Amino acid sequence: MKLIITLISMTIITLLFLALNFHVIEFEQEYKFLRKTKMTFEDTYVDARGLNKFNLLRKPALVEAGMQHLLNQYQK
């Protein structure tokens, strides 16, 4: 029983760490990960399908993390 509680706790801690430190960006056919510049839950999941890509450049946290470079790379 202790093992199960430990495993669940470690899984939750790992997921929280990932959510605080990475943006998960969904494009039409793939997912990309960008490292956040600040530890926050803001914009953990970002939908970049269709015309939503262009609205993402209005978010300073995503621009700082390298969203412009990622969009340029994706369009090529």
Secondary structure as UniProt FT lines:
FT   HELIX           2..21
FT   STRAND          22..26
FT   STRAND          31..35
FT   TURN            42..43
FT   STRAND          45..47
FT   TURN            50..51
FT   HELIX           52..55
FT   HELIX           56..58
FT   HELIX           60..65
FT   HELIX           67..75
//
